[in-house]
Amino acid sequence: MSNAVKQSKPFVRDTTIKDCAELAVTMREEDKQEVWHASRSSPKDVLLKSVSSSRLCWTVMWQGRVVAIFGVCGTKNDTGIPWMLASDDLVKIRKSFLRECKDYVNKMQEHHPLLANIAWTKNTAHIQWLKWLGFEFQEPFPFGEDKELFTYFYRKTQHV
């Protein structure tokens, strides 16, 4: 496959530290706000911490740009903490991303039967995406210094 063709189609690869610096600059405003309300951290600091803490971590690339970084951090038990931060370019590759992302969540659950985290309720695009992926939600609650509303979400491995 030629380099030009590969760059025109979105693809996923392992994350590098350089990816964090790029996405920190181009991050969606909703993601920046969620990061701030949850941790009072900068996008770059949260990305570096999340990537270094993740058992699995991937970068979505498109047209030579970092579109999203996502992964799962482990805990002492079987629970994994999934996370994703993205640029506004994610909506431009929405169909391709949606086709692929369930496989990555399933890979996370091979290591962590329970995936759980919190999401800022005003980050509606991410909440819709998480619901589409089969995550369940609890009632919103005030969180952080600003007491912004966040919601706990989770997904258990489905045994067939």
Beta strands, then each sheet from edge to edge (+ up, - down):
strand 1: 11-14
strand 2: 54-62
strand 3: 65-74
strand 4: 79-86
strand 5: 114-120
strand 6: 136-137
strand 7: 141-143
strand 8: 148-156
sheet 1: 1+ 2- 3+ 4- 5- 8+ 6-
sheet 2: 1+ 2- 3+ 4- 5- 8+ 7-
end
